[in-house]
Amino acid sequence: MNNTLQEPRKMTLEHRLMLQCSEVNCMTDLFLIIQNEGLDQYEQKDIMKAFRWAWEITEFLYPHKDFLKTLLPIMKPFNHFFMTSAEKQTLDKLPNKVWIYRGGSDKDGLSWTLSKTQANWFKERNEHYTGEPMEVFSKQIHKNRIFAYVNGREEKEIILL
């Protein structure tokens, strides 16, 4: 039997977020950690996994839109850590020109979908919550404008740069 004490395992950034945030404040909590502590102590893979978790758990990303528009291009070289291997394969198989859709009131948002049906679902959900009429936007983009494809919530989500 080995009686030596082992050094406690350092908690990952993703686990810290899981313990302290909710769907309302998760992205904010991630940004506060980055601002207060920096990221030097974490590997890119861990940062991207935490960012993915915060992205998926945060219900409304709009308040973070400007910061995300700055952050996403910087993180693009590491987006393979953001996606699962199946999501990466889906992204790789997309044609150079892709039709994307978005249901809501903001045609300049970052979160889109490959599914017109899913966009319509978001349109109706947003109308229900706000009581205001919404639209389904569509546009064709070049694949190089995509930060990532994620399907963790089965929304066929395209995250735009």
N, C-alpha and C positions, 0 to 999 in steps of 0.2 A: 504494500500500500504506500502510495506516494503522499507524504504529508506536506509537501510544499504548496504554498498558496499561489494560486494563479491570479494574474492581473485581471481585473474585471474587463469584460468586453466593452468596447466603446459602442455606444448606441448609434445606429445609423441615423442619418438625417430623416429618412422616410419614417422610421419608428418614432422619432421625436415628434414628427407631425401627427402621426396616428394617435399619439397619446394626448396631444394638446389642442388639436383644432377640430372645428366642425365645418359643415358645408358653407357656413356664412363667412368664416374667417380664415380658412386654410391657406389660401394664396397669400393673404396678408401676413399670416404667421411665417410662412416661408420667406417672404421678403424681409420681414423683421430679423429673422435669424441671419440672413445673408448680410443685411445692413449692419447688424450689431457684432457678428462674429466673423464675417468673411467666409470664404469657402476653401481656404487653403488646407484645412484639416480633412477635407473630404475628397474622394476620388470622383472623376467626372461621371462614372457609372452610378455612383450613389446619389450625386446631385440630380442626375436625370431621372432616376427612379423616384426620388422625392418630388421632383417637379411634375412627373406624370401623375403621381398619387394626388398631389394638390390640384392639378388640372381636373382630374376626374371627380374629386370630392367637392370642389367648389361649384356651387350652383350658379352663381352669377359672376362671370369673369369681366363683365363690362367695366366695373370700377378700376380694373387693372389694365385696361386696353392699351393705354399709352406706354406703360412700362413694358408690357408684353411685346408690343411692336418693336421696342428697342432690344429686348432680351432675346427673342426668337432667332433673329439672324446671327447673333453671337453664338447661340447654342446649336445652330444647324449642323456643324461638323460632328456633333455628338448625338444626333437624333436617333441613331441606331440603338442607343441605350434607352431611349424614350419609348420605342415601339417593341412589341414582341416580334419574334422571327416571322410568324405568320403575317403580321401587319406589315412588316418590312417587305415581304414577298408580294403582298397585295400592292403596295406602293410601287415597287419595282415593275410590276406587270401593267400598271396603268399606261395608257397611251401618252404621247407628249402633250396633247391637248385634251383637257378633261373638263367635262361639264360638272359644276357643283351647284348646290342649292342651299338656301338658308331661309328659315321661317322666323319672321320677327319684324322689327321696325328699323333695324340698322343694316343697311346693305354693305357697310364697310367693316363688319365684324370679322373676327379671326376664326371663328368656328363655323364650318360649313359641313355639308354632307354630300355623299355621292347619290343619295336617295331622295327623289322628289317626294315620295310618300313620307319619309322621315321629316323633311322640311315642312310639309303640310301639318304634321303632328305638332311640331314646334310652333307653327303659326297659330294653331287652335289653342294650344296650351297657353301661349303668351296672351292671346285674346281673353282667355278665361281669367287669367291672373290680373291683367291690367284693365280689362273692360274696354280696351281700345282696339280698333281694327288694325290688323297686321297684314303683312304681305309674304308671299313666297318669292324670293329673289333667285335668279339663276344667272350664271355667267360661265363662260368658257375661259379657262386659264391655262397657262403653260405649266407643266408638271414641276418645273424648277421653282415655282412660287410656293410649293407645298413644304411646310416644315415637317409634318408627319401625318400619317394616316393611323387612326386609332379606332378600335372597335370593341373596347372593353365594356361599353354599355349597349352594344349592338346598334349603334347609330351611324356606322360607316362614316365616321367623322374625319373631315379634312381640316387640318390646322394650317391656315395661311401665314405666310411671311408678310 
